[in-house]
Amino acid sequence: MLMHPELMLNLVNDRHREMIAEADRSRLLSAARLARRTRRARPVKEPTGSLASCEPSAAVPAR
């Protein structure tokens, strides 16, 4: 069966557009999953102050 060149070109272009749209969807979903994962995994840190203690710490014997 012979196909017209224009019909074949239209089919190829449609398939190409579908593949591009599928890749875009995949990239978008991957980016959204990564953003949710990093947002969930980030622990909330309490501020400890900006300066460290200058005194050496020593172990205190238990009583």
C-alpha positions as CSV (number, residue, x, y, z in Angstrom):
1,M,0.0,0.0,0.0
2,L,1.4,3.3,-1.0
3,M,0.9,6.4,1.1
4,H,0.9,10.0,0.0
5,P,4.0,11.8,1.0
6,E,1.9,14.6,2.7
7,L,0.0,12.0,4.8
8,M,3.3,10.4,5.9
9,L,4.8,13.7,6.8
10,N,1.7,14.6,8.8
11,L,1.9,11.3,10.7
12,V,5.5,11.8,11.5
13,N,5.0,15.3,12.7
14,D,2.1,14.3,14.9
15,R,4.2,11.5,16.5
16,H,7.0,13.9,17.0
17,R,4.7,16.4,18.8
18,E,3.3,13.6,21.0
19,M,6.8,12.5,22.0
20,I,7.8,16.1,22.9
21,A,4.7,16.5,24.9
22,E,5.3,13.2,26.7
23,A,8.9,14.3,27.6
24,D,7.7,17.6,28.9
25,R,5.1,16.0,31.1
26,S,7.7,13.6,32.4
27,R,10.2,16.4,33.2
28,L,7.4,18.4,34.9
29,L,6.4,15.5,37.1
30,S,10.0,14.7,38.0
31,A,10.6,18.3,39.0
32,A,7.5,18.3,41.1
33,R,8.4,15.1,42.9
34,L,11.9,16.3,43.6
35,A,10.5,19.6,45.0
36,R,8.1,17.7,47.3
37,R,10.9,15.3,48.4
38,T,13.3,18.1,49.3
39,R,10.6,20.1,51.1
40,R,9.6,17.1,53.2
41,A,13.2,15.9,53.9
42,R,14.4,19.3,55.1
43,P,14.4,19.3,58.9
44,V,13.5,22.4,60.9
45,K,16.7,23.7,62.7
46,E,16.5,25.6,65.9
47,P,18.9,28.6,66.0
48,T,21.8,27.9,68.4
49,G,23.4,31.3,68.3
50,S,26.1,32.9,66.2
51,L,29.1,32.4,68.5
52,A,30.6,29.2,69.8
53,S,31.6,28.9,73.4
54,C,35.3,29.8,74.1
55,E,35.5,27.7,77.3
56,P,36.7,24.1,77.0
57,S,34.0,21.6,77.9
58,A,34.9,19.1,80.6
59,A,33.2,15.9,81.5
60,V,31.3,16.2,84.8
61,P,31.4,13.1,87.0
62,A,28.0,11.6,87.7
63,R,26.7,11.8,91.2
